[in-house]
Amino acid sequence: MDIYRRIKGVIMGLIDKSKKSKVVKADLPDNLLTKAELEFLLKLIANSAFQGKDLQLIYDLTAKLQKQITG
C-alpha cells in the first residue's frame, strides 16, 4: 500500500472520529494535532516499510513530529 494513501486514510479517520466526538477541545486550534495524534502517527511510521526514495522525507517528517511532541 502506498504510504501517502495510508497516511491520508489514517488522517481522514482521525478527522471523522474527531467530528463524532462530543468532547470539546477549547484551547486547541483545528489545524493542530493532539499529543496522542502525533504519537499515533509516529507509531504508524515506525511500523511501516518505506522505499529508499522516501527515507529522507520520512526522516524529516518524524523529526518534526518528535519536535512537536517534546516542544
PDB file of N, CA, C and O in Angstrom:
ATOM      1  N   MET A   1       0.856  -1.184   0.000  1.00  0.00           N
ATOM      2  CA  MET A   1       0.000   0.000   0.000  1.00  0.00           C
ATOM      3  C   MET A   1       0.896   1.240   0.000  1.00  0.00           C
ATOM      4  O   MET A   1       1.881   1.301   0.736  1.00  0.00           O
ATOM      5  N   ASP A   2       0.564   2.181  -0.793  1.00  0.00           N
ATOM      6  CA  ASP A   2       1.326   3.412  -0.885  1.00  0.00           C
ATOM      7  C   ASP A   2       1.242   4.172   0.434  1.00  0.00           C
ATOM      8  O   ASP A   2       0.157   4.318   0.997  1.00  0.00           O
ATOM      9  N   ILE A   3       2.373   4.654   0.929  1.00  0.00           N
ATOM     10  CA  ILE A   3       2.436   5.321   2.240  1.00  0.00           C
ATOM     11  C   ILE A   3       1.555   6.569   2.286  1.00  0.00           C
ATOM     12  O   ILE A   3       0.954   6.871   3.317  1.00  0.00           O
ATOM     13  N   TYR A   4       1.481   7.279   1.188  1.00  0.00           N
ATOM     14  CA  TYR A   4       0.680   8.502   1.175  1.00  0.00           C
ATOM     15  C   TYR A   4      -0.812   8.179   1.320  1.00  0.00           C
ATOM     16  O   TYR A   4      -1.543   8.898   2.001  1.00  0.00           O
ATOM     17  N   ARG A   5      -1.252   7.107   0.685  1.00  0.00           N
ATOM     18  CA  ARG A   5      -2.654   6.696   0.834  1.00  0.00           C
ATOM     19  C   ARG A   5      -2.926   6.233   2.253  1.00  0.00           C
ATOM     20  O   ARG A   5      -3.986   6.508   2.815  1.00  0.00           O
ATOM     21  N   ARG A   6      -1.962   5.528   2.827  1.00  0.00           N
ATOM     22  CA  ARG A   6      -2.139   5.020   4.185  1.00  0.00           C
ATOM     23  C   ARG A   6      -2.221   6.171   5.190  1.00  0.00           C
ATOM     24  O   ARG A   6      -3.088   6.179   6.064  1.00  0.00           O
ATOM     25  N   ILE A   7      -1.320   7.134   5.062  1.00  0.00           N
ATOM     26  CA  ILE A   7      -1.334   8.288   5.961  1.00  0.00           C
ATOM     27  C   ILE A   7      -2.621   9.085   5.764  1.00  0.00           C
ATOM     28  O   ILE A   7      -3.239   9.519   6.736  1.00  0.00           O
ATOM     29  N   LYS A   8      -3.029   9.280   4.503  1.00  0.00           N
ATOM     30  CA  LYS A   8      -4.267  10.012   4.231  1.00  0.00           C
ATOM     31  C   LYS A   8      -5.458   9.300   4.866  1.00  0.00           C
ATOM     32  O   LYS A   8      -6.336   9.940   5.444  1.00  0.00           O
ATOM     33  N   GLY A   9      -5.482   7.966   4.755  1.00  0.00           N
ATOM     34  CA  GLY A   9      -6.570   7.206   5.356  1.00  0.00           C
ATOM     35  C   GLY A   9      -6.616   7.359   6.858  1.00  0.00           C
ATOM     36  O   GLY A   9      -7.690   7.489   7.445  1.00  0.00           O
ATOM     37  N   VAL A  10      -5.446   7.344   7.484  1.00  0.00           N
ATOM     38  CA  VAL A  10      -5.382   7.498   8.938  1.00  0.00           C
ATOM     39  C   VAL A  10      -5.847   8.888   9.347  1.00  0.00           C
ATOM     40  O   VAL A  10      -6.628   9.042  10.286  1.00  0.00           O
ATOM     41  N   ILE A  11      -5.366   9.883   8.642  1.00  0.00           N
ATOM     42  CA  ILE A  11      -5.738  11.259   8.973  1.00  0.00           C
ATOM     43  C   ILE A  11      -7.233  11.479   8.764  1.00  0.00           C
ATOM     44  O   ILE A  11      -7.889  12.117   9.587  1.00  0.00           O
ATOM     45  N   MET A  12      -7.770  10.952   7.665  1.00  0.00           N
ATOM     46  CA  MET A  12      -9.206  11.107   7.421  1.00  0.00           C
ATOM     47  C   MET A  12     -10.005  10.384   8.499  1.00  0.00           C
ATOM     48  O   MET A  12     -11.065  10.860   8.905  1.00  0.00           O
ATOM     49  N   GLY A  13      -9.508   9.238   8.967  1.00  0.00           N
ATOM     50  CA  GLY A  13     -10.175   8.530  10.055  1.00  0.00           C
ATOM     51  C   GLY A  13     -10.163   9.330  11.338  1.00  0.00           C
ATOM     52  O   GLY A  13     -11.154   9.367  12.068  1.00  0.00           O
ATOM     53  N   LEU A  14      -9.019   9.982  11.615  1.00  0.00           N
ATOM     54  CA  LEU A  14      -8.925  10.820  12.809  1.00  0.00           C
ATOM     55  C   LEU A  14      -9.889  12.005  12.720  1.00  0.00           C
ATOM     56  O   LEU A  14     -10.530  12.380  13.702  1.00  0.00           O
ATOM     57  N   ILE A  15      -9.973  12.581  11.529  1.00  0.00           N
ATOM     58  CA  ILE A  15     -10.883  13.711  11.337  1.00  0.00           C
ATOM     59  C   ILE A  15     -12.325  13.263  11.559  1.00  0.00           C
ATOM     60  O   ILE A  15     -13.095  13.938  12.242  1.00  0.00           O
ATOM     61  N   ASP A  16     -12.680  12.123  10.981  1.00  0.00           N
ATOM     62  CA  ASP A  16     -14.039  11.601  11.142  1.00  0.00           C
ATOM     63  C   ASP A  16     -14.331  11.299  12.606  1.00  0.00           C
ATOM     64  O   ASP A  16     -15.415  11.596  13.108  1.00  0.00           O
ATOM     65  N   LYS A  17     -13.355  10.706  13.282  1.00  0.00           N
ATOM     66  CA  LYS A  17     -13.524  10.374  14.701  1.00  0.00           C
ATOM     67  C   LYS A  17     -13.688  11.638  15.531  1.00  0.00           C
ATOM     68  O   LYS A  17     -14.507  11.680  16.449  1.00  0.00           O
ATOM     69  N   SER A  18     -12.905  12.679  15.208  1.00  0.00           N
ATOM     70  CA  SER A  18     -12.994  13.912  15.989  1.00  0.00           C
ATOM     71  C   SER A  18     -14.325  14.625  15.764  1.00  0.00           C
ATOM     72  O   SER A  18     -14.825  15.306  16.660  1.00  0.00           O
ATOM     73  N   LYS A  19     -14.897  14.472  14.577  1.00  0.00           N
ATOM     74  CA  LYS A  19     -16.198  15.091  14.311  1.00  0.00           C
ATOM     75  C   LYS A  19     -17.305  14.413  15.104  1.00  0.00           C
ATOM     76  O   LYS A  19     -18.275  15.055  15.507  1.00  0.00           O
ATOM     77  N   LYS A  20     -17.153  13.103  15.327  1.00  0.00           N
ATOM     78  CA  LYS A  20     -18.159  12.352  16.062  1.00  0.00           C
ATOM     79  C   LYS A  20     -18.015  12.516  17.567  1.00  0.00           C
ATOM     80  O   LYS A  20     -18.954  12.253  18.318  1.00  0.00           O
ATOM     81  N   SER A  21     -16.851  12.948  18.003  1.00  0.00           N
ATOM     82  CA  SER A  21     -16.584  13.085  19.435  1.00  0.00           C
ATOM     83  C   SER A  21     -17.396  14.229  20.024  1.00  0.00           C
ATOM     84  O   SER A  21     -17.559  15.273  19.391  1.00  0.00           O
ATOM     85  N   LYS A  22     -17.898  14.033  21.221  1.00  0.00           N
ATOM     86  CA  LYS A  22     -18.672  15.077  21.885  1.00  0.00           C
ATOM     87  C   LYS A  22     -17.819  15.892  22.844  1.00  0.00           C
ATOM     88  O   LYS A  22     -18.315  16.824  23.478  1.00  0.00           O
ATOM     89  N   VAL A  23     -16.533  15.547  22.956  1.00  0.00           N
ATOM     90  CA  VAL A  23     -15.616  16.276  23.824  1.00  0.00           C
ATOM     91  C   VAL A  23     -15.192  17.551  23.107  1.00  0.00           C
ATOM     92  O   VAL A  23     -14.795  17.512  21.942  1.00  0.00           O
ATOM     93  N   VAL A  24     -15.277  18.670  23.800  1.00  0.00           N
ATOM     94  CA  VAL A  24     -14.908  19.950  23.224  1.00  0.00           C
ATOM     95  C   VAL A  24     -13.469  20.267  23.607  1.00  0.00           C
ATOM     96  O   VAL A  24     -13.100  20.221  24.780  1.00  0.00           O
ATOM     97  N   LYS A  25     -12.659  20.591  22.595  1.00  0.00           N
ATOM     98  CA  LYS A  25     -11.273  20.975  22.827  1.00  0.00           C
ATOM     99  C   LYS A  25     -11.201  22.497  22.690  1.00  0.00           C
ATOM    100  O   LYS A  25     -11.074  23.016  21.581  1.00  0.00           O
ATOM    101  N   ALA A  26     -11.279  23.189  23.780  1.00  0.00           N
ATOM    102  CA  ALA A  26     -11.400  24.647  23.758  1.00  0.00           C
ATOM    103  C   ALA A  26     -10.128  25.361  23.340  1.00  0.00           C
ATOM    104  O   ALA A  26     -10.201  26.329  22.583  1.00  0.00           O
ATOM    105  N   ASP A  27      -8.964  24.922  23.804  1.00  0.00           N
ATOM    106  CA  ASP A  27      -7.737  25.673  23.584  1.00  0.00           C
ATOM    107  C   ASP A  27      -6.919  25.191  22.392  1.00  0.00           C
ATOM    108  O   ASP A  27      -5.856  25.757  22.136  1.00  0.00           O
ATOM    109  N   LEU A  28      -7.347  24.204  21.670  1.00  0.00           N
ATOM    110  CA  LEU A  28      -6.571  23.640  20.582  1.00  0.00           C
ATOM    111  C   LEU A  28      -7.180  24.039  19.241  1.00  0.00           C
ATOM    112  O   LEU A  28      -8.310  23.658  18.937  1.00  0.00           O
ATOM    113  N   PRO A  29      -6.433  24.810  18.430  1.00  0.00           N
ATOM    114  CA  PRO A  29      -6.942  25.172  17.102  1.00  0.00           C
ATOM    115  C   PRO A  29      -7.180  23.921  16.265  1.00  0.00           C
ATOM    116  O   PRO A  29      -6.563  22.881  16.495  1.00  0.00           O
ATOM    117  N   ASP A  30      -8.079  24.031  15.295  1.00  0.00           N
ATOM    118  CA  ASP A  30      -8.470  22.889  14.468  1.00  0.00           C
ATOM    119  C   ASP A  30      -7.317  22.280  13.680  1.00  0.00           C
ATOM    120  O   ASP A  30      -7.330  21.080  13.406  1.00  0.00           O
ATOM    121  N   ASN A  31      -6.324  23.077  13.311  1.00  0.00           N
ATOM    122  CA  ASN A  31      -5.264  22.567  12.456  1.00  0.00           C
ATOM    123  C   ASN A  31      -4.080  21.970  13.229  1.00  0.00           C
ATOM    124  O   ASN A  31      -3.108  21.539  12.608  1.00  0.00           O
ATOM    125  N   LEU A  32      -4.135  21.935  14.550  1.00  0.00           N
ATOM    126  CA  LEU A  32      -3.064  21.336  15.339  1.00  0.00           C
ATOM    127  C   LEU A  32      -3.472  19.945  15.793  1.00  0.00           C
ATOM    128  O   LEU A  32      -4.642  19.685  16.074  1.00  0.00           O
ATOM    129  N   LEU A  33      -2.490  19.057  15.860  1.00  0.00           N
ATOM    130  CA  LEU A  33      -2.740  17.694  16.320  1.00  0.00           C
ATOM    131  C   LEU A  33      -2.487  17.599  17.812  1.00  0.00           C
ATOM    132  O   LEU A  33      -1.634  18.300  18.356  1.00  0.00           O
ATOM    133  N   THR A  34      -3.233  16.730  18.466  1.00  0.00           N
ATOM    134  CA  THR A  34      -3.003  16.485  19.887  1.00  0.00           C
ATOM    135  C   THR A  34      -1.755  15.627  20.043  1.00  0.00           C
ATOM    136  O   THR A  34      -1.258  15.060  19.070  1.00  0.00           O
ATOM    137  N   LYS A  35      -1.253  15.535  21.263  1.00  0.00           N
ATOM    138  CA  LYS A  35      -0.084  14.703  21.533  1.00  0.00           C
ATOM    139  C   LYS A  35      -0.373  13.248  21.184  1.00  0.00           C
ATOM    140  O   LYS A  35       0.487  12.559  20.635  1.00  0.00           O
ATOM    141  N   ALA A  36      -1.560  12.782  21.494  1.00  0.00           N
ATOM    142  CA  ALA A  36      -1.942  11.402  21.185  1.00  0.00           C
ATOM    143  C   ALA A  36      -1.952  11.164  19.667  1.00  0.00           C
ATOM    144  O   ALA A  36      -1.523  10.108  19.202  1.00  0.00           O
ATOM    145  N   GLU A  37      -2.437  12.137  18.905  1.00  0.00           N
ATOM    146  CA  GLU A  37      -2.453  12.003  17.448  1.00  0.00           C
ATOM    147  C   GLU A  37      -1.034  11.992  16.884  1.00  0.00           C
ATOM    148  O   GLU A  37      -0.732  11.214  15.980  1.00  0.00           O
ATOM    149  N   LEU A  38      -0.167  12.849  17.413  1.00  0.00           N
ATOM    150  CA  LEU A  38       1.227  12.879  16.974  1.00  0.00           C
ATOM    151  C   LEU A  38       1.924  11.557  17.280  1.00  0.00           C
ATOM    152  O   LEU A  38       2.651  11.025  16.441  1.00  0.00           O
ATOM    153  N   GLU A  39       1.701  11.028  18.481  1.00  0.00           N
ATOM    154  CA  GLU A  39       2.314   9.758  18.866  1.00  0.00           C
ATOM    155  C   GLU A  39       1.783   8.619  17.999  1.00  0.00           C
ATOM    156  O   GLU A  39       2.537   7.715  17.637  1.00  0.00           O
ATOM    157  N   PHE A  40       0.503   8.654  17.665  1.00  0.00           N
ATOM    158  CA  PHE A  40      -0.076   7.640  16.792  1.00  0.00           C
ATOM    159  C   PHE A  40       0.595   7.656  15.424  1.00  0.00           C
ATOM    160  O   PHE A  40       0.924   6.602  14.879  1.00  0.00           O
ATOM    161  N   LEU A  41       0.800   8.848  14.869  1.00  0.00           N
ATOM    162  CA  LEU A  41       1.449   8.956  13.565  1.00  0.00           C
ATOM    163  C   LEU A  41       2.884   8.432  13.619  1.00  0.00           C
ATOM    164  O   LEU A  41       3.336   7.764  12.690  1.00  0.00           O
ATOM    165  N   LEU A  42       3.599   8.733  14.701  1.00  0.00           N
ATOM    166  CA  LEU A  42       4.953   8.214  14.845  1.00  0.00           C
ATOM    167  C   LEU A  42       4.960   6.691  14.912  1.00  0.00           C
ATOM    168  O   LEU A  42       5.817   6.048  14.307  1.00  0.00           O
ATOM    169  N   LYS A  43       4.018   6.114  15.638  1.00  0.00           N
ATOM    170  CA  LYS A  43       3.927   4.654  15.717  1.00  0.00           C
ATOM    171  C   LYS A  43       3.574   4.047  14.364  1.00  0.00           C
ATOM    172  O   LYS A  43       4.100   2.998  13.996  1.00  0.00           O
ATOM    173  N   LEU A  44       2.694   4.698  13.632  1.00  0.00           N
ATOM    174  CA  LEU A  44       2.329   4.229  12.303  1.00  0.00           C
ATOM    175  C   LEU A  44       3.551   4.226  11.386  1.00  0.00           C
ATOM    176  O   LEU A  44       3.782   3.272  10.644  1.00  0.00           O
ATOM    177  N   ILE A  45       4.317   5.290  11.448  1.00  0.00           N
ATOM    178  CA  ILE A  45       5.533   5.380  10.634  1.00  0.00           C
ATOM    179  C   ILE A  45       6.539   4.311  11.052  1.00  0.00           C
ATOM    180  O   ILE A  45       7.163   3.676  10.203  1.00  0.00           O
ATOM    181  N   ALA A  46       6.694   4.115  12.360  1.00  0.00           N
ATOM    182  CA  ALA A  46       7.654   3.129  12.869  1.00  0.00           C
ATOM    183  C   ALA A  46       7.303   1.711  12.421  1.00  0.00           C
ATOM    184  O   ALA A  46       8.199   0.887  12.239  1.00  0.00           O
ATOM    185  N   ASN A  47       6.034   1.419  12.244  1.00  0.00           N
ATOM    186  CA  ASN A  47       5.592   0.078  11.871  1.00  0.00           C
ATOM    187  C   ASN A  47       5.416  -0.090  10.361  1.00  0.00           C
ATOM    188  O   ASN A  47       4.854  -1.092   9.920  1.00  0.00           O
ATOM    189  N   SER A  48       5.880   0.861   9.570  1.00  0.00           N
ATOM    190  CA  SER A  48       5.710   0.822   8.122  1.00  0.00           C
ATOM    191  C   SER A  48       7.040   0.545   7.426  1.00  0.00           C
ATOM    192  O   SER A  48       8.113   0.755   7.992  1.00  0.00           O
ATOM    193  N   ALA A  49       6.944   0.072   6.197  1.00  0.00           N
ATOM    194  CA  ALA A  49       8.124  -0.149   5.357  1.00  0.00           C
ATOM    195  C   ALA A  49       8.142   0.926   4.269  1.00  0.00           C
ATOM    196  O   ALA A  49       7.103   1.265   3.703  1.00  0.00           O
ATOM    197  N   PHE A  50       9.323   1.453   3.986  1.00  0.00           N
ATOM    198  CA  PHE A  50       9.448   2.530   3.021  1.00  0.00           C
ATOM    199  C   PHE A  50      10.507   2.197   1.986  1.00  0.00           C
ATOM    200  O   PHE A  50      11.441   1.441   2.251  1.00  0.00           O
ATOM    201  N   GLN A  51      10.349   2.768   0.818  1.00  0.00           N
ATOM    202  CA  GLN A  51      11.350   2.640  -0.227  1.00  0.00           C
ATOM    203  C   GLN A  51      12.460   3.640   0.044  1.00  0.00           C
ATOM    204  O   GLN A  51      12.254   4.640   0.731  1.00  0.00           O
ATOM    205  N   GLY A  52      13.621   3.369  -0.492  1.00  0.00           N
ATOM    206  CA  GLY A  52      14.768   4.247  -0.279  1.00  0.00           C
ATOM    207  C   GLY A  52      14.524   5.687  -0.664  1.00  0.00           C
ATOM    208  O   GLY A  52      15.021   6.606  -0.012  1.00  0.00           O
ATOM    209  N   LYS A  53      13.754   5.888  -1.730  1.00  0.00           N
ATOM    210  CA  LYS A  53      13.493   7.258  -2.194  1.00  0.00           C
ATOM    211  C   LYS A  53      12.674   8.070  -1.203  1.00  0.00           C
ATOM    212  O   LYS A  53      12.671   9.299  -1.274  1.00  0.00           O
ATOM    213  N   ASP A  54      11.976   7.407  -0.275  1.00  0.00           N
ATOM    214  CA  ASP A  54      11.127   8.096   0.695  1.00  0.00           C
ATOM    215  C   ASP A  54      11.800   8.333   2.040  1.00  0.00           C
ATOM    216  O   ASP A  54      11.244   9.021   2.897  1.00  0.00           O
ATOM    217  N   LEU A  55      12.982   7.776   2.232  1.00  0.00           N
ATOM    218  CA  LEU A  55      13.602   7.819   3.553  1.00  0.00           C
ATOM    219  C   LEU A  55      13.892   9.235   4.052  1.00  0.00           C
ATOM    220  O   LEU A  55      13.669   9.525   5.227  1.00  0.00           O
ATOM    221  N   GLN A  56      14.376  10.110   3.195  1.00  0.00           N
ATOM    222  CA  GLN A  56      14.667  11.478   3.646  1.00  0.00           C
ATOM    223  C   GLN A  56      13.384  12.188   4.057  1.00  0.00           C
ATOM    224  O   GLN A  56      13.361  12.887   5.071  1.00  0.00           O
ATOM    225  N   LEU A  57      12.331  12.018   3.292  1.00  0.00           N
ATOM    226  CA  LEU A  57      11.038  12.627   3.624  1.00  0.00           C
ATOM    227  C   LEU A  57      10.522  12.090   4.952  1.00  0.00           C
ATOM    228  O   LEU A  57      10.055  12.858   5.792  1.00  0.00           O
ATOM    229  N   ILE A  58      10.602  10.784   5.146  1.00  0.00           N
ATOM    230  CA  ILE A  58      10.131  10.166   6.389  1.00  0.00           C
ATOM    231  C   ILE A  58      10.977  10.639   7.568  1.00  0.00           C
ATOM    232  O   ILE A  58      10.447  10.914   8.644  1.00  0.00           O
ATOM    233  N   TYR A  59      12.299  10.734   7.366  1.00  0.00           N
ATOM    234  CA  TYR A  59      13.185  11.209   8.429  1.00  0.00           C
ATOM    235  C   TYR A  59      12.795  12.629   8.845  1.00  0.00           C
ATOM    236  O   TYR A  59      12.649  12.912  10.034  1.00  0.00           O
ATOM    237  N   ASP A  60      12.628  13.510   7.872  1.00  0.00           N
ATOM    238  CA  ASP A  60      12.253  14.901   8.169  1.00  0.00           C
ATOM    239  C   ASP A  60      10.892  14.978   8.850  1.00  0.00           C
ATOM    240  O   ASP A  60      10.705  15.751   9.790  1.00  0.00           O
ATOM    241  N   LEU A  61       9.947  14.180   8.377  1.00  0.00           N
ATOM    242  CA  LEU A  61       8.604  14.166   8.950  1.00  0.00           C
ATOM    243  C   LEU A  61       8.626  13.702  10.402  1.00  0.00           C
ATOM    244  O   LEU A  61       8.005  14.325  11.263  1.00  0.00           O
ATOM    245  N   THR A  62       9.339  12.612  10.677  1.00  0.00           N
ATOM    246  CA  THR A  62       9.388  12.116  12.057  1.00  0.00           C
ATOM    247  C   THR A  62      10.110  13.090  12.973  1.00  0.00           C
ATOM    248  O   THR A  62       9.747  13.227  14.141  1.00  0.00           O
ATOM    249  N   ALA A  63      11.123  13.765  12.457  1.00  0.00           N
ATOM    250  CA  ALA A  63      11.822  14.771  13.264  1.00  0.00           C
ATOM    251  C   ALA A  63      10.867  15.906  13.656  1.00  0.00           C
ATOM    252  O   ALA A  63      10.888  16.372  14.795  1.00  0.00           O
ATOM    253  N   LYS A  64      10.040  16.343  12.720  1.00  0.00           N
ATOM    254  CA  LYS A  64       9.071  17.405  13.007  1.00  0.00           C
ATOM    255  C   LYS A  64       8.023  16.934  14.023  1.00  0.00           C
ATOM    256  O   LYS A  64       7.656  17.670  14.938  1.00  0.00           O
ATOM    257  N   LEU A  65       7.549  15.696  13.845  1.00  0.00           N
ATOM    258  CA  LEU A  65       6.566  15.170  14.785  1.00  0.00           C
ATOM    259  C   LEU A  65       7.150  15.071  16.190  1.00  0.00           C
ATOM    260  O   LEU A  65       6.493  15.440  17.163  1.00  0.00           O
ATOM    261  N   GLN A  66       8.371  14.578  16.299  1.00  0.00           N
ATOM    262  CA  GLN A  66       9.013  14.459  17.610  1.00  0.00           C
ATOM    263  C   GLN A  66       9.234  15.819  18.246  1.00  0.00           C
ATOM    264  O   GLN A  66       9.072  15.978  19.456  1.00  0.00           O
ATOM    265  N   LYS A  67       9.604  16.798  17.433  1.00  0.00           N
ATOM    266  CA  LYS A  67       9.821  18.160  17.948  1.00  0.00           C
ATOM    267  C   LYS A  67       8.523  18.736  18.503  1.00  0.00           C
ATOM    268  O   LYS A  67       8.529  19.404  19.537  1.00  0.00           O
ATOM    269  N   GLN A  68       7.415  18.481  17.818  1.00  0.00           N
ATOM    270  CA  GLN A  68       6.116  18.978  18.296  1.00  0.00           C
ATOM    271  C   GLN A  68       5.704  18.291  19.583  1.00  0.00           C
ATOM    272  O   GLN A  68       5.102  18.919  20.453  1.00  0.00           O
ATOM    273  N   ILE A  69       6.017  17.007  19.717  1.00  0.00           N
ATOM    274  CA  ILE A  69       5.655  16.277  20.933  1.00  0.00           C
ATOM    275  C   ILE A  69       6.460  16.788  22.116  1.00  0.00           C
ATOM    276  O   ILE A  69       5.908  16.987  23.198  1.00  0.00           O
ATOM    277  N   THR A  70       7.740  17.001  21.929  1.00  0.00           N
ATOM    278  CA  THR A  70       8.611  17.383  23.042  1.00  0.00           C
ATOM    279  C   THR A  70       8.646  18.883  23.286  1.00  0.00           C
ATOM    280  O   THR A  70       9.026  19.324  24.371  1.00  0.00           O
ATOM    281  N   GLY A  71       8.260  19.659  22.307  1.00  0.00           N
ATOM    282  CA  GLY A  71       8.458  21.078  22.472  1.00  0.00           C
ATOM    283  C   GLY A  71       7.264  21.883  22.563  1.00  0.00           C
ATOM    284  O   GLY A  71       7.352  23.103  22.705  1.00  0.00           O
TER     285      GLY A  71
END
